[in-house]
Amino acid sequence: MDTYDFIIIGAGAAGLLLADVLGKDPYFRDKNILLLDKNPKDQNDRTWCFWEKGDGNFDAILHKRWNHIYFGGQSFDQRSDLSPYSYKMIRGIDFYREYLSRIQHYPNITFLPATVDKVVEQKDAITVHTDRGTYRGQKLFNSILDADAMSSQQKFPVLKQHFLGWIVKTEKPVFDQGTATFMDFSIPQEGNTRFMYVLPFSATEALVEYTLFSAELLPKTEYEQALRAYLEDILEAGNYTIQEKEYGQIPMTSYEFWSKNTDRHLYIGVAGGWAKASTGYTFMRTYKKVKELINYMKADSPLSSFIQKDRYWYYDLLLLDVLYKNNGKGHLLFESLFRKCDTELILKFLDEESTITEDLKVIAACPKTPFLKALFGRLF
Ligand SMILES: Cc1cc2nc3c(=O)[nH]c(=O)nc-3n(C[C@H](O)[C@H](O)[C@H](O)COP(=O)(O)OP(=O)(O)OC[C@H]3O[C@@H](n4cnc5c(N)ncnc54)[C@H](O)[C@@H]3O)c2cc1C
């Protein structure tokens, strides 16, 4: 049986970012690393967006960057200058190509296309069973989401961010290519939190995504109808063609994904609870978590205690309780937030980089009654 120091399951965002940092850090040069994925990662299966200040680590593979965002509510809307941030987008395929080619050049990392069937942890090692063979490692970093464990627990509600997006090409100019539509709630809510997300690449080309934060998925036709209605009635886009489609769902829950971590086996990425529970934004958090993890490993700290709850975990918990119980009123919450707070502060808060005083400003901007009810519900 082939033996490795580290095995990484999943060459997605988390697996590739982790493999890259391990590969380029001389500290881990003597570690033999196996990276496994069931998928060759040669398709553009998603786009990632995130905000950051100034230039960043992913600029060489950016597809587009916006300096303004638009927020649309039912009784309030605004276009904000994002400075000092910009909103950036990477296409999945550009990321996979760049990171897989880097990984090929690290002599201590092997990428093997294989489907993992089972993981067995023993006292002195961990064994990964795949359709291409069985591998033994000292530590395992695993990006396979245990969806059953998440859905079968009762302690934390599980919402999903789910969406269908179309990259459309219109005949006439329709889009403001300098402005990304972060959330447009000016559409029927139908008892849920529903909004449109628009990323324009030019005046005639954009990714238009119908997005919900809700417990249940919709039939495919409902996403499609909503996209058509938005393009035709709200944007008055005229004739358009659909160039590409993107469907996805991201768990939104305060479930403690990390409760199954051990000193040998660490869940990473969405599977490790690295997605921001209240928004689904994961990419930049994963990048930051990987950096933290590397420092943690260098300090020889136990993997089982890598994730600790902080105050943001509690904020997200309350927000998700509120959204779960009042799903049709989510738009009021976001509207109140954008009306009362600077966009810069909201982004800083969502990045979990705000001070306590700033947190209080954000909290004060939220509707009081549902949050107090959620707080009492958790306390008593
Ligand atoms: C369509 C879509 C768009 C998104 N857009 C954004 C965004 O704009 N901004 C943002 O911050 N977040 C976004 N997210 C959320 C999050 O960033 C992504 O889901 C991200 O890819 C999560 O990284 P990950 O490594 O946890 O999972 P993934 O990237 O999904 O990687 C998991 C990997 O594990 C592999 N795998 C699974 N099972 C097995 C198995 N049994 N054996 C071997 N390999 C296996 C898969 O093939 C996959 O490559 C988006 C998610 C989706 C689905």
The ligand as a MOL file (V3000), in Angstrom:
LIG
                    3D

  0  0  0     0  0            999 V3000
M  V30 BEGIN CTAB
M  V30 COUNTS 53 58 0 0 0
M  V30 BEGIN ATOM
M  V30 1 C -21.8090 27.0690 -8.5950 0
M  V30 2 C -21.1640 27.6300 -7.3490 0
M  V30 3 C -20.7640 28.9560 -7.3230 0
M  V30 4 C -20.1770 29.4720 -6.1510 0
M  V30 5 N -19.8030 30.8000 -6.1380 0
M  V30 6 C -19.1620 31.2880 -5.0510 0
M  V30 7 C -18.7120 32.6310 -5.0390 0
M  V30 8 O -18.9630 33.4010 -5.9680 0
M  V30 9 N -18.0020 33.0650 -3.9660 0
M  V30 10 C -17.7170 32.2450 -2.9030 0
M  V30 11 O -17.0450 32.6880 -1.9660 0
M  V30 12 N -18.1890 30.9830 -2.8730 0
M  V30 13 C -18.8910 30.4770 -3.9070 0
M  V30 14 N -19.3230 29.1850 -3.8950 0
M  V30 15 C -19.1430 28.4030 -2.6510 0
M  V30 16 C -17.7530 27.7690 -2.5310 0
M  V30 17 O -16.7440 28.7310 -2.7080 0
M  V30 18 C -17.5360 26.6660 -3.5190 0
M  V30 19 O -18.4850 25.6580 -3.3250 0
M  V30 20 C -16.1330 26.0730 -3.4050 0
M  V30 21 O -15.8740 25.3600 -4.5750 0
M  V30 22 C -16.0010 25.2030 -2.1820 0
M  V30 23 O -14.7290 24.6370 -2.1460 0
M  V30 24 P -14.5120 23.1760 -1.5950 0
M  V30 25 O -13.1020 22.8530 -1.8350 0
M  V30 26 O -15.0720 23.0700 -0.2410 0
M  V30 27 O -15.4560 22.2610 -2.4950 0
M  V30 28 P -15.3100 21.9530 -4.0310 0
M  V30 29 O -14.6640 23.0700 -4.7420 0
M  V30 30 O -16.6690 21.5220 -4.4720 0
M  V30 31 O -14.2990 20.7320 -4.0630 0
M  V30 32 C -14.6200 19.4550 -3.5730 0
M  V30 33 C -13.9010 18.4690 -4.4660 0
M  V30 34 O -14.0550 17.1570 -3.9220 0
M  V30 35 C -14.2080 16.2650 -4.9880 0
M  V30 36 N -14.8840 15.0640 -4.4760 0
M  V30 37 C -16.1300 14.9930 -3.9400 0
M  V30 38 N -16.4010 13.7230 -3.5970 0
M  V30 39 C -15.3050 12.9940 -3.9010 0
M  V30 40 C -14.9800 11.6100 -3.7850 0
M  V30 41 N -15.8390 10.7050 -3.2640 0
M  V30 42 N -13.7660 11.1950 -4.2160 0
M  V30 43 C -12.8710 12.0960 -4.7420 0
M  V30 44 N -13.1400 13.3940 -4.8770 0
M  V30 45 C -14.3370 13.8380 -4.4670 0
M  V30 46 C -15.0600 17.0230 -6.0000 0
M  V30 47 O -14.9210 16.4990 -7.3150 0
M  V30 48 C -14.4940 18.4290 -5.8730 0
M  V30 49 O -13.4820 18.6930 -6.8210 0
M  V30 50 C -19.9500 28.6410 -5.0100 0
M  V30 51 C -20.3920 27.3190 -5.0690 0
M  V30 52 C -20.9850 26.8150 -6.2150 0
M  V30 53 C -21.4470 25.3740 -6.2030 0
M  V30 END ATOM
M  V30 BEGIN BOND
M  V30 1 1 1 2
M  V30 2 1 2 3
M  V30 3 2 2 52
M  V30 4 2 3 4
M  V30 5 1 4 5
M  V30 6 1 4 50
M  V30 7 2 5 6
M  V30 8 1 6 7
M  V30 9 1 6 13
M  V30 10 2 7 8
M  V30 11 1 7 9
M  V30 12 1 9 10
M  V30 13 2 10 11
M  V30 14 1 10 12
M  V30 15 2 12 13
M  V30 16 1 13 14
M  V30 17 1 14 15
M  V30 18 1 14 50
M  V30 19 1 15 16
M  V30 20 1 16 17
M  V30 21 1 16 18
M  V30 22 1 18 19
M  V30 23 1 18 20
M  V30 24 1 20 21
M  V30 25 1 20 22
M  V30 26 1 22 23
M  V30 27 1 23 24
M  V30 28 2 24 25
M  V30 29 1 24 26
M  V30 30 1 24 27
M  V30 31 1 27 28
M  V30 32 2 28 29
M  V30 33 1 28 30
M  V30 34 1 28 31
M  V30 35 1 31 32
M  V30 36 1 32 33
M  V30 37 1 33 34
M  V30 38 1 33 48
M  V30 39 1 34 35
M  V30 40 1 35 36
M  V30 41 1 35 46
M  V30 42 1 36 37
M  V30 43 1 36 45
M  V30 44 2 37 38
M  V30 45 1 38 39
M  V30 46 1 39 40
M  V30 47 2 39 45
M  V30 48 1 40 41
M  V30 49 2 40 42
M  V30 50 1 42 43
M  V30 51 2 43 44
M  V30 52 1 44 45
M  V30 53 1 46 47
M  V30 54 1 46 48
M  V30 55 1 48 49
M  V30 56 2 50 51
M  V30 57 1 51 52
M  V30 58 1 52 53
M  V30 END BOND
M  V30 END CTAB
M  END
